[in-house]
Amino acid sequence: MNLMSRTITGIIMIAVGLIVVGISFIMSFAILIYGLPILVIGIVILLNKEEDKIEQIRKIKKHKGGLKK
């Protein structure tokens, strides 16, 4: 994922996770089982920067003619 899509996806997942966690306190704590993983995955997506480094390395190698199919 590039920076823009990672940011959008992470923010949306964090927002949905927070909404589901908020609903779980009102309705049932069983819904918390869904809300917390969504929240954690959203935070991980937002903070994951290693994947961008890998994509940059691949782009550099591709421009040099390094990747063969």
N, C-alpha and C positions, 0 to 999 in steps of 0.2 A: 504494500500500500504506500502511496506517496503521502506527503505531509498533509495535504488538504483532505483526502479521503479518510486518513487515519484520525484526524481531528474531528471531522464531522461524525464518523461512526462512533468514536469514543464518547463524544458529548451526548449523542442520542442515547447510547446504551446506559451511560451514567444517569441521564434524566429518567429513562424508563425504569432503571433499577431503583432509583430513589422514590419514584411514584409507587412502584409495586411494594417497596418496603413500607412506605407510608400507609398504603391501603392495608397491608398485613397487620399493622397495629390497630386499625379500626375494625377490621372484619375478623381475620383469623391468622394466628401465627403460622399456620401451615403454608400460607402464601409466601412467607419469608424464605422458604426453601427455594423459591424461584427468584425472588428479588435480590438476595445477596449474591448468588453467582453471576447474575446479569450485571450487577454493580461492579463486582470484582473484574469481570472480563472487560467491561468498559474502561476501567482504570488501567488495566494492563495494555489494552489497545492504544489508549491515549499516551501512555508513557513508554511504549516500546519503540526504541530508536535504532536497535541493531538491524532491523529489517531494511531500513532506509540505507544504512551503510552497505549492506549486501547488494542492494539494487544499484547503488552508485558504482561499486566495484564491477558489477556485471556490465554496466553501461560503458565504463572506461575500457574494459577488455574487448567489448564488442566493437568499439570505435577503432581499436588498434588491430582488429582482425584476429583476435585471440580465440574466440569461440567458434568451433567448427561443428557442423551438424552432421 
